[in-house]
Amino acid sequence: MVAHPDDETFGSGSVLIKYASEGALVWTSCATRGDVGEIADRSDATPETLSAVREQEYYDAGKVMGVKRSVLYGFRDSGMAGTSDNDHPNAYMNVPIDEVVALVVDTIRELKPQVVFTFDEGGGSGHPDHIHASEAAKLAYFAAGDPSYTGSDLEPWKPSKLYYHGFPRSQMTEWIKAFAKSDPDSDLAKIDPELLGVPDDRLTTKLDTSAHAAIRRKAIDVHQTQYSPIDRFAGMESRAELEAGFLNTDYFIRVDPPIGPGETGIFETDLFEGLGV
């Protein structure tokens, strides 16, 4: 589960492509339509049309990646942390978590996934919508298999594994250094890397997704209203290296089943490891 159209592509698109290409049925769910996001100069979207355009980008990018179905809940984008949009009564971050969980439980029970993944607890970047989506996904993962849960009329379904997708903090630190070197006065150069990504020692799972970089680029290009990390790397001396790190490897934290004795550091290379599929 993600928060905004483009999160699924910019964040974990290579993973979706990888498993779809291997024959898995891949679904995504997204909380908002990205109503108050930025609008890239190359797009002809307006503030009035942005949500509709981003919704279509979400569906179209999913098709490029091989996603079987892209679910959109349609909540209002809350905007970046600390902005006035946070105070809107319909902002996603202000929607009671139980209401969101019920929707996600219905999705899980209907589609019956084996593996569920979402943002880490901090949302990867501290965005309030990312954090809300992460909490809802985790609660729904456990509630979906609980026969006593009363928020859904569908038959219980217990997925086998839950993960947080995340960028290693060491990688994010290198990105911030590159931004600072390229444009010391930019907002990106001033971000505290300790607020981004996840500590490297929490990571449990590393996927090689290099074979899917070309299709990922095509999916990224669908999101014309948004600036992707690849756009941000443009003009940097280390652009090729930064892009390779972004496109070719994905990292996760396994949340459930809990990490067992002897499972330290990165010990998995497949989200379906141990499931016998």
Secondary structure, 3 states (H helix, E strand, C coil): CECCCCHHHHHHHHHHHHHHHCCCCCEEEEEECCCCCCCCCCCCCCCCCHHHHHHHHHHHHHHHHCCCEEEEEEEECCCCCCCHHHHCCCEHHHCCHHHHHHHHHHHHHHHCCCEEEEECCCCCCCCHHHHHHHHHHHHHHHHHCCCCCCCCCCCCCCCCEEEEEECEHHHHHHHHHHHHHHCCCCCHHHCCHHHCCECHHHCCEEEECHHHHHHHHHHHHHCCCCCCHHHHHCCCCCHHHHHHHHHHEEEEEEEECCCCCCCCCCCECCCCCCCCC
